[in-house]
Structures are given as structure tokens and as C-alpha cells.
């Protein structure tokens, strides 16, 4: 396998259908953002139904995904998610919560009760079943997704899912730049749940008023979608420090990335063409078709579906892993984060290919599913590299000072540049870095003073 071969691979056909729907009238928008968003929802549906990827060399894995999508304000993040939630998967959600979940949860609780009864001679089966049912109800209602939480709440929700034997944990955090730092404990818990959905229980004091639930062995697949604007997350302050600390801790090798640092140019269309696009009956038909397809996946017959990985697909995945290892060996010693992401792309690829297979209603991962997954994971890696090589605040500051044809004061900088903030020492350090950067890049920034006021 060569990089040239990967360029010829095609994206998953149903993902491309969703891209056309989600882009709407803005044809210039970045496709990768919508592909990553679609992949997250494929994983969400697959893991809610407890789909399993059965591999000959890595055992059984859940097809779960962690995704980070950053795009400028006005790109259409909220609109895209509303379309997915209210027009594409709403039928799946309604059918699952009304029909599938109650039936399978009841059956699993009865199964757990029978198992406990067989392990405890002389016990009362009805009493055990009643206790498990009360325990299940005490954990609250099932959440299709949530935007924040605490580690304790996650473990309680996970206990509910183990009792039900179905469902997945789905975190969907909007404005990640503003909410990341306040949810670090939650994200630390999620990193442990990524691989197979297992986590160690926390030891809490057992009292008469607060009885500790019996720990039940089980797996709970976990998905994550973090989205927001680059300017809020990569702002040179605590949020950015927390984000890169999170990547270094292990999220770099777990996340799929999309990164749109600049707003796309809007294609100018005449009113007649634009109206025809907005009222295209083929688009409405595509939405209806995908909605019906997604709804059918909530059927009980798709519960705990096992998707096999044939030998030829497993070998092709190993070839891809080898290619990634070769490229990782060529990286410099200081590029630890990039190396970790590159050497683990095969694992994200396997999970994504399983998501594609589930949405295709396939019983095994095909070469086409794998190649489509490889192509998207490679684009994700490119997005991460763009994020790492983005313009630093001091570079933006130097270019701003050079571009403005007038002397600038500190007031001008504070009012015009959202990243130029903090204490006096922080702003002074940023300015010194900008001057140093300018010196090596043909921009000489000079200071002058009039009545003790600094001009640049």
C-alpha cells in the first residue's frame, strides 16, 4: 500500500449523500467537516444497538468514535446538527426509545436475575428481579445524548446501560472552547472508556442512606462529538493549554479531526438558481430515504449485531498500519503528538469501517468500507497537522501591525485583536515575540514614544 493508492480511494457513498444535504446551498464549504459529522452519527447509531466488530487478531471491539470539528462562526455547524437530529435520525431515536429499548432492557434484566439466582442457592428469583428493576429505574431516564456531566453521573448512567444491555454514552459538546476547561474531569473519564467501553468503579462509602450498587461486569460503548470555533479553542489562553494537554494525554490518537480556520467563500448564484436548489425535490427525497434507512436500523433484529472482519480486510488493515509506522519513523524526535496519532490511525480506521458496515446493513467489513475509512482518517490526520501549524497569536499580531498603514497604540491592539488580552506582562511578552518573529520575516516593528504613550 502506498500513499498514492489512498488518494484513489472513494469516500463512503452514504456519507457523501449526507455531505450534499448538510452543505445545502454553500457548495464551497469544506466537505471534511460534514464527513466527520456523518461518521459520528454512524457510530452513534451502531453503538446504541450494541454492534460489535469481530476481528481475527484484535478480538471484539465496539465501533465507537471520538470526533473534534472546528469551523468558523457561520459555517453551519448548528444547522447541520439540527438536520441530522431532526430530519435524518429522528425516526431511529423515536423507534428506539419507544419500542426497542423497553423490550431489550426488560429481557436483559430478566437474564441478569436468572444468572444471579443460579449463582445464589436458595435465593428468590422474583425478589432479585424486582431489586434489579428498582435499581434500573433509580438511575433515571435514558439519555440519547448530553452536552456535559460529571464522572459520577457517567458511572451511574453506565450502570443503567449495563442493566439494560443496550445503548451507548454519547457526549455532544458545543462551543468546546468555552466548555472544555470546566469538563476536564469528564473528558478524563471518557478517555478510559474509548477502547472497549470499560472503566474501573469508584470506591465510595456505603451507608444505610447511600447504598453502593453491586458492580456488574459489562461494556458500554462511548462516543464523543466536540465542536466549536477555532478562535475560541485556540486562543493562546487556558483553553488552548488544556486542549493540547488533552491531546498529549491520549486524545490525539483517539480523535477524528476536521478543521476549517477560515470561512469559505460563498458562491454567488442568481435568485432563480438558488431558489431551484433550495426547493429541489431530489434533496427532500434523499432526506426521506436516509431517514427511513436509519429508522430501520433501530429494529430489534439489529441488536448486538456482529460484523466480521474477513482475512483479506484484516491483511489490508495491517498493510495500512505498516505504512503509518514507516511514516511515523521519519518524524523528528520532538513530534511526539504527531507520531502517536499516526501510529494509531489503523485503530480509528477499523472502528470507522465497522460504522460504515453497520449503516450499510452488512454482515462484514468489506474492502470498500476499509478504504473509505482509510481515506477519511488520512484527511483527519491532515486536519490535525493544519491545526498544529496554525498561525500563532504573535504571528497574527506581527502581521496586523505590518498591514496597518498607521502607528498603533496599545488601545488599538486591544480593541482590534481578540487574542491580545491578559495582564500587562502577558501582552508585553506577546509583543516581544511578534517583534522577534517580524525581525526574521522581513517585518521591522519599531517603537516610539510621545508623552509616554507607546506607538508601534
N, C-alpha and C positions, 0 to 999 in steps of 0.2 A: 504493500500500500504506500502511495506517495501523496504528497500534498496536492499535486496536480490532479490526482484522481478524485480527491474530495471536492474540488471545485466543480466537477461534473455531476456530483450527486444532486438529487432533486429534493425539495422540501416536501413534507407530508401533505398530501393533497387536501385533506380536510382542514389542515392548518391554513393552507393558502386560501381556501374558501372563506375562513373566518377573517383572514387578513383583509380581503376585499370588503367584507361587511364592516369591519371595525374602522378601516381607513375612511370610509364614507366618501365625501367629496374632495378630501385633501389627498390627492394622488401622490404628492411629493413627500408625504410623511414617511418616516423610517419603518420599513417592514419588520425589522428585527424586534422592535418593541412589541408589536402585535403578535409575533410568533411566540415570544416568551410568555406573553399573557395567555395565549391559547394553550400553550404547553402546561401552564399552571392549572388551568381548568380541566384539561385531560387527566392530569394527576389527581385532582380533587375528586372527580367522579370515580376514577379507578380505585382509589384508596378507600373512599366511603363504602364501596361494595366489597372491600377487603380482597381485592385482586392480588395474586401472588405471581411473581416471576420465578420460575423453576429453572435453575441453571445447573449444568453438569459439573461445574467446577467451583461455584460460589454458594451453593445451597439455595435457600428460598429467600427472596427479597421482596419488599413492597415497592411499587412503582411511584414513590413519592418524590416531590421536587421542592427545592427552596429557590425562589426567584427574586431578583432585585431589578426593578425597572425605573430608571431615572430619565425624565424628559422635562423640557422647559414648560413653564406655565402656558396654558392654552393649547398644548399639544393634543389633548383629547383623552387624557387618562381616565377622568371620571366618566365621560361619555362611553368609552369603550367598556369599562367595567359594568356600567348600567345595562348596556346591550347584552353582555354575557349573562348577567344575573337575571334580567327581566325578560329577555327575548330568546335566549339560547338554552339555558339550563333551568329555567323556572319550572318547566314540566317535570324534569328529573327531581328537583327539590320537593315539589308537591307530592309526587307519587311516592318518593322515598319516605318522607316524614309521615304521610297518612297511611300507607299500606305496608311497605317493605319493613321499615324499622320496627313497628309494633309486633309483627308476626315473628321476625327473626330474633328479636330481643326476648320475647316470651319463650321461644323454643330453646334459646341458649341458656336462660335462667333455669329452665327445667333440666337441661343437660348437666349444668353445674350442680344442681341439687341432687341429681341421681349419682353423680360422681362422689359428692361429699357423703351421701348416705351409704354408698358401698364401702367407703373408707372408714366409716364410724359404725361399728356394730351396735345394734340396739337403738340407734337414732330414729327419730320420727321424720319421714320424708316430707310430709306436709309442713311441719314446723320449719324445716330447713328451707324449703321453697318459699314459704311466707317471709322468712327473715331476709332472704336474698331479694325478694320483690320489694320489701320495705327499704332495703339498702339501696336498691336501684332508684326508687322514687325519691329518696332523700338527696340524691346527687343533683337534682334539678332537671330541667328540660334539655333536650338535645340541641346543641348549637351547630348550625350548618357552617358558620364561620364567626370569627370575632376579631376585634382590632387591637385589643390589649388584654392584659391579665397579670396574674401573679403565679409563681411556681406552685404554690399550694393549690390554687384553683385549677391549674393544669393537671396536677396529680389527681385531684378529685374528679375532674372531667374524664381523665384517662381511666380511672376506676369504673366510671359509668360505662365507658365504651367496652371495657373488658367484660363487664357483666352482660352487656348487650351482645357482644360478639360481632359487632358491626360498627361502621362509622370510622371517621378519622378526625384528627385535630387540625384545624385549618386557621392559621393566623393570617389576616389580611390588613396590613398596617399602612394607612395613608399618611402622607406628609412625614416620611420616615426621618427627615432631617430634624423636625421639631419633636418627634416622639421617641427617637432612638435611645437617647440617654436615660429617659425615665423608664425604659423597658429592658434594661440590660440584664436584670435577673431572669426575666422571661426568656430572653434570647440565649442565655447560658443554659437554660433547661432544654431548649429546643435543639441545641447542638448535640446533646446526648441522645435525643430521640431520632436523629436523622437516619442512621444506617438501617436499623431493623424495627425501630419503634419501641425500644425497651429503655427503662430507667430505673435506678435504684430508689426504693421508698425512703422517705424521710422519717427518722425516728422522732416521734412526738410523745409527750407524756399521756398515758392512758388513765382517765379518771371516770368516775361514775357519770358525770355530766358530759364528758367528751370521750367516748369510747373509740379506740383505734380500730379501724376496719381491718379485717383479715386480708393480707396481701394475696392477690390471685395472680398466678403467672400468666402472662399474655403479652401480645404485641399490639401496639396502636400506631398505625402509620400517621406521619405528621407532615403537613405541607405548610409552606410559608410564601407569602407574596408581600414584598416590601416595595413601595413605590412613592415617588415624590419628585421634587425638582432638584437638579444638581446644585443650584446656588444655595439651597438651604442645608444640604447634607455636606457638601464640600466647600465649606465657608471659611476654612482656616481656623475654626474655633474648636470648642469641646466636642461638638457633634462629629466633626471630621476626625478628631483624635480617637473618639470612641469607635467610629466606623472602621478605621484601619486597624485598631486593636482587635476588633471583632473579626476582621478578615485574617489577621495574623493568627488568631486563636483557632481558626479552622473553618471559618465561613467561606474563605476564598475557594477552597476545594469542594464546597458543597453547593454554592450558589450558581445559578444561571443568570447572566448579566445582559441587560440592554442599557445603552447609554446614548442619549440624544442631548448633546451640550448646547446646541443652537436650534432655534425654531426653524422648521422647514419653510422654504419659500412657497407661498400659496400660489397654485396655478390659477391664473386669471381665465375664467370662462365667461362666455356671453350668457345672458339670463336664460335663453331658450335651452342651451346645452345643460346648464346647471339644473334647471327645472326637470329636464328629462332624466338626469342622473338621480336626482332626489326622489323621483316618483317611479323609478324603474321597477316594473313588476317582477323582473327576474331576481332582483335583490330580495324582495319580500318572499318570493318562493324559496330562495336559498335559506333564508332565516327559518321559515316554516319547516323545511326539510331537515335542517340541522336540529331544530327543536324536537321534532318527532323522533329523530335518531337518538338524541341524548336522553329523552324520556324513556325510551325502550330499554336503556341500559340500567334503569332502576328496578327492573323486573327481578323477582326472587331467583329466577334461573341464572342470573349473572352473579349471584352471591358466591364469594370465595372462589372465584374462577381462577384456575391455574393456567398460566401462559408459559408454554415450554420454550426453551432456547435450544434449537437444534445444533448439532455438532458444527455444521458449516458456518452458522451465525456466530457461535462461540469462538471459532478459529479466527473469523474476520475481526471480531472484537479484540482478540489477543494481538492481531496484527496492528490494529489501531493503537492499542496500549503500547506496543513496542515503538511505533512511530512517535508517540508522545514522549516516551522515555528518552529516545535519541535526541529529540529537540530539547528536552529538559537538561540533558548533559552538556549542551552547548551554552547554557546560560551562565552568567557570571556568578561568583560566589555570593554577592550581595543581593541577588534576585531570588531570595527565598520564597517570597509570596507567589511570584510568577511560577516558580518551579513546583510548588505544592499544588497550584491549580492545574498545571499542565499534566503532572503525573497522575492526577485523579480524574481526568476528563473521561476516561473509559467507564468509570463507575456512574457518573451522571448520564453518560450515553446509554448505558444498559437500562437505567431506570426510565429514561425518556422513551426509549424504544418500546418498553413494556407499556407505557401510557398510550403510545400510538396504536399498539396491537389491541389493547382493550377497546379503544374508541372505534377501531375497525371491526370489532367483534370477532377477532381472530383467535385461534387456539394456540398459536405460536408466533414468536417474533420472526419476521421474515428479513431477508437481506435488505429489502427496500425500507422497512421500518428502521433497521440499524443505520443504513446510510443516511436517511433523513435526520436521524438523531445526531449522527456524527456531524453533519453539516451545520445544524443549529448550535451544537456545543462548541464548534470551532468559531462561529460568529459570536457566541457568548465570550469566548476567550479573547477575541479581538476587541470586544467592548470593554473588557476589564483592562486591557493594555491601554486603550484610549483614556480610560479613567485614571490610570496610573500616570500617564504622560500629559494630563490636562495642564493648562496654564495655571501656575501657582499665583496666589494673590499679589506677590511682589512683582511678578511679570506683568500682570494686568495694570498694576499701579504705574510701573515704568512706562508702559505703552500709552497709558492715559495722559501722563504728564508730557510725553513727547508729542502726542497727537493734538493737544490743545494749543492753539496759537496765542497764548497769553500767559502771563505769570499767574501762578496759583498759590493760594494761601491754604492753611490747614482747614479753614472753614469750607473752601471749595471742595477739598478732598472728602471731608466728612459728609457733605451734602450730596455729592455726586456718586460716591462709591460705597455700596452697602457693606463691603468686606473691610473697609477702612474704619475700624472701631476698636474699642477696648481702652486700656489705660494709656497714659502718655508714653510709658516705656514700650508698650506693645506697638503703638503706632510709629514710634521712633525706630524701632527695630525693623519694622516692615519697610519704612522709607529707606533705611540704610541698605537693606537687601535690594530694593529697587534700584538704588544708585549704583550698587556693585554690579547688578545684572546689566544695567544700561551701559556701564563702562566697557563691558566685554561684548556688547552687541550694538556698538555704534550709536549709543544714545547718551550724551553727556548731560547729566542733570546737575545744575548749579543752584546754589542757594545765595540769596541776597537779603539784606535786612533794611527796612525803613521804619523808623520809630519803633524798634524792637519787634516788628512783625516780619515773619519769615516768608519770603517769596521763592517759588521754585520755577 
